[in-house]
Amino acid sequence: MPTLTELQEKRGTLISQARERLNQIDANTDEARATELQTQHDAAMAELDKLDARIASEEKIAKREKALDEERASRRPKPDDTAHRGAGDDDDAPPEYREVFRKIVSGVSPGELTAEERAVLRGGVVKDAEKRIQSTSNAAGGYTVPVTLANFIVKSMAAWGPMYDEAICTVIQTSSGEQINIPTIDDTTTAVAKHTEGTALTDDGGVDVVVGQKVLNAYMFDTEFVRWSIELSQDSIFNWEQLLGELLGERLGRRSNVELTTGDGSGDPNGIVTASSLGKTAAAVAAITADELIDLEHSVDPAYRQSPKTRFMFNDTTLKSLRKLKDGQGQYLWNGGDLSKGVSPSLLGRSYSINQAMASPATGNKTVVFGDFGKYYVRKVGSPIIGVMRERFWPDLGIAGLIRFDGELGDTAAVKHLIQA
């Protein structure tokens, strides 16, 4: 079985072969040879798509195998803390709730506990015991404090939603959720008049600066609780707490990406597609031409096109159509790049992001967005949180996720969209 490195090397070879076939087609190439070269090119591109899917699967399997190895290592027998009590320790001291609870979670049957241990366990799950969360001390409910697993949640969210990626948009990170007001000024259309000697300057307020404002709030979204049994937790080869945490992180990522893409701004974020201004209307209902992409690009002022965060954005179905577009010389607008050298694919020489929350080509859909994504502000309150309840559902367990954020386009001239006819 080829290694991941070998697959990536093969990908680079396929891209080179596809480009070589394409470069051989020019005005002097006879029709039969051009058809043959085009067929070979299309075959290479089809194989490239399959190889990309294979590489993605191999990377996912490698990640799962690593997590499985770590889980197996964590399940190796460990010496019981209570077995190392010294002769001077108070053997008559009553057992603590945390010690008894740890035994149950580790697989000890309630029938194997002493009468004193069972009494301690019953005392920890009496009616209204959840009120002990008022205190963070162990016996008063400290074990009910949610565990934050933000590291792998953020990774999952970045994979499932480009709009939450701080490398694409401008992120404002806060620890609290109070309203943030962003002053705005658009003075780009104000002209300066030629002065005539000896005349008084106009003073009618017609060129006064107009200050606007964008508002960032903090909207909360949750995954609801997911419960699983203690038997599943003990018997499964997988760490279900970690697995569910990753899945809930993906749910939060998909929802945040949808809101930051197409949210209507009424009680939720103002998505970048919704907030963007019209740049180009396509002539067709379900197709886009190369000239229309160029028109969209130039509908954005050159001042914004110089930003390092300027890019196209569309879903994968739209990308499939755009990859087939050629310029007047028969050259594809899409460039496969070279991932082994850190060169990402591009369109018209521009970076692009695939966003599955965007619409596919159809009547009246906004299918392509282009501009300076640095002008889109994503406000994040803290980090996404996964809460694991170990006592509320005892002996079973429950897990839920929370996320708090908002999004707004600071300058509508910076990002524009293409809409189908």
Long-range contacts (C-beta under 8 A, 24 or more apart in sequence): 4-55, 4-58, 4-59, 4-62, 7-51, 7-54, 7-55, 7-58, 8-55, 8-339, 8-340, 9-340, 10-51, 11-48, 11-51, 11-52, 11-55, 11-339, 11-340, 12-338, 12-339, 12-340, 14-44, 14-47, 14-48, 14-51, 15-48, 15-336, 15-337, 15-338, 17-44, 18-44, 18-45, 18-48, 18-336, 19-336, 22-330, 22-331, 22-332, 25-330, 26-330, 45-323, 48-336, 67-239, 67-242, 68-237, 68-238, 71-237, 71-238, 71-239, 71-242, 74-239, 94-120, 95-120, 96-120, 96-138, 96-139, 97-121, 97-123, 97-124, 97-138, 97-139, 98-138, 98-139, 98-143, 100-124, 101-143, 104-230, 104-395, 105-230, 105-233, 105-234, 105-390, 107-234, 124-391, 125-391, 125-394, 129-391, 130-391, 130-392, 141-391, 143-390, 143-391, 144-389, 144-390, 144-391, 144-392, 146-385, 146-386, 146-387, 146-388, 146-389, 147-386, 147-387, 147-388, 148-383, 148-385, 148-386, 149-242, 149-245, 149-249, 149-386, 150-383, 150-384, 150-385, 152-242, 152-245, 152-246, 152-249, 153-245, 153-246, 153-248, 153-249, 153-252, 153-383, 153-384, 153-386, 153-401, 154-249, 154-383, 154-384, 155-249, 156-246, 156-249, 156-250, 156-252, 156-253, 157-249, 157-250, 157-252, 157-253, 157-256, 157-257, 157-384, 158-253, 159-250, 159-253, 160-250, 160-253, 160-254, 160-257, 161-253, 161-254, 161-256, 161-257, 161-258, 161-260, 161-355, 161-357, 162-257, 162-313, 162-353, 162-354, 162-355, 163-256, 163-257, 163-260, 163-261, 163-271, 163-272, 163-355, 163-357, 163-376, 163-378, 163-407, 164-253, 164-256, 164-257, 164-260, 164-378, 164-405, 166-378, 168-309, 168-311, 168-353, 168-373, 169-260, 169-272, 169-309, 169-373, 169-374, 169-376, 169-377, 169-378, 169-407, 170-309, 170-374, 170-375, 170-376, 170-377, 170-378, 171-377, 171-378, 171-379, 171-380, 172-216, 172-377, 172-378, 172-379, 172-380, 173-380, 174-218, 174-379, 174-380, 174-381, 174-382, 175-381, 175-382, 176-381, 177-217, 177-218, 177-381, 177-404, 178-218, 179-215, 179-216, 179-217, 179-218, 180-215, 180-216, 180-217, 180-379, 181-213, 181-214, 181-215, 181-216, 182-213, 182-214, 182-215, 182-216, 182-377, 182-408, 182-410, 183-211, 183-212, 183-213, 184-211, 184-212, 184-213, 184-214, 184-410, 184-411, 185-209, 185-210, 185-211, 185-212, 186-210, 186-212, 186-411, 186-413, 188-301, 188-413, 214-377, 214-408, 214-409, 214-410, 215-408, 216-377, 216-379, 216-406, 216-407, 216-408, 217-379, 217-406, 218-379, 218-381, 218-404, 218-405, 218-406, 219-259, 219-267, 219-268, 219-269, 219-404, 219-405, 219-406, 220-402, 220-403, 220-404, 221-252, 221-255, 221-256, 221-259, 221-402, 221-403, 221-404, 222-400, 222-401, 222-402, 222-403, 223-248, 223-251, 223-252, 223-400, 223-401, 223-402, 224-400, 225-389, 225-398, 225-399, 225-400, 226-398, 226-399, 226-400, 227-393, 227-396, 227-397, 227-398, 227-399, 228-396, 228-397, 228-398, 228-399, 229-395, 229-396, 229-397, 230-395, 230-396, 230-397, 233-397, 241-388, 241-397, 241-399, 244-399, 245-386, 245-399, 245-401, 248-386, 248-399, 248-400, 248-401, 249-384, 249-386, 249-401, 251-401, 252-384, 252-401, 252-403, 254-357, 255-403, 256-403, 256-405, 257-355, 257-356, 257-357, 258-357, 259-405, 259-407, 260-376, 260-378, 260-405, 260-407, 261-355, 261-357, 261-358, 262-357, 262-358, 263-407, 265-408, 269-405, 269-406, 269-407, 269-408, 270-407, 270-408, 270-409, 271-407, 272-313, 272-369, 272-373, 272-376, 272-407, 272-409, 272-415, 273-358, 273-366, 273-369, 273-417, 275-376, 275-408, 275-409, 275-412, 275-415, 276-366, 276-369, 276-371, 276-409, 276-412, 276-415, 276-416, 276-417, 277-412, 277-413, 277-415, 277-416, 277-417, 278-416, 278-417, 278-419, 279-370, 279-416, 279-417, 279-418, 280-416, 280-418, 280-419, 281-418, 281-419, 281-420, 281-421, 282-361, 282-367, 282-418, 282-419, 282-420, 282-421, 283-421, 284-420, 284-421, 285-361, 285-362, 285-363, 285-420, 285-421, 286-361, 286-362, 286-363, 286-420, 287-321, 287-361, 288-318, 288-321, 288-322, 288-325, 288-361, 288-367, 288-368, 288-418, 288-420, 289-325, 290-325, 290-326, 290-327, 290-333, 292-418, 293-322, 293-325, 293-333, 293-347, 293-348, 293-368, 293-418, 294-348, 296-368, 296-370, 296-416, 296-417, 296-418, 297-348, 297-350, 297-370, 299-370, 299-416, 300-370, 300-371, 300-372, 300-413, 300-414, 300-415, 300-416, 301-413, 304-371, 304-372, 304-375, 304-413, 304-414, 305-372, 307-372, 307-374, 308-374, 309-372, 309-373, 309-374, 310-350, 310-351, 310-370, 310-371, 310-372, 310-373, 311-350, 311-351, 311-352, 311-353, 311-370, 311-373, 312-347, 312-348, 312-350, 312-351, 312-352, 312-353, 312-368, 312-369, 312-370, 313-352, 313-353, 313-354, 313-355, 313-358, 313-368, 313-369, 313-370, 313-373, 314-352, 314-354, 314-355, 314-358, 314-367, 314-368, 314-369, 315-354, 315-355, 315-356, 315-357, 315-358, 315-359, 315-360, 315-367, 316-354, 316-356, 317-360, 317-361, 318-358, 318-360, 318-361, 318-367, 318-368, 319-352, 319-354, 321-361, 322-347, 361-420, 362-420, 363-420, 363-421, 364-419, 364-420, 364-421, 365-419, 365-420, 366-417, 366-418, 366-419, 366-420, 367-417, 367-418, 367-419, 367-420, 368-417, 368-418, 369-415, 369-416, 369-417, 369-418, 370-415, 370-416, 370-417, 370-418, 371-414, 371-415, 371-416, 372-414, 372-415, 373-415, 374-414, 375-409, 375-410, 375-411, 375-414, 375-415, 376-407, 376-408, 376-409, 376-410, 376-415, 377-407, 377-408, 377-409, 377-410, 378-405, 378-406, 378-407, 379-405, 379-406, 379-407, 379-408, 380-404, 380-405, 381-405
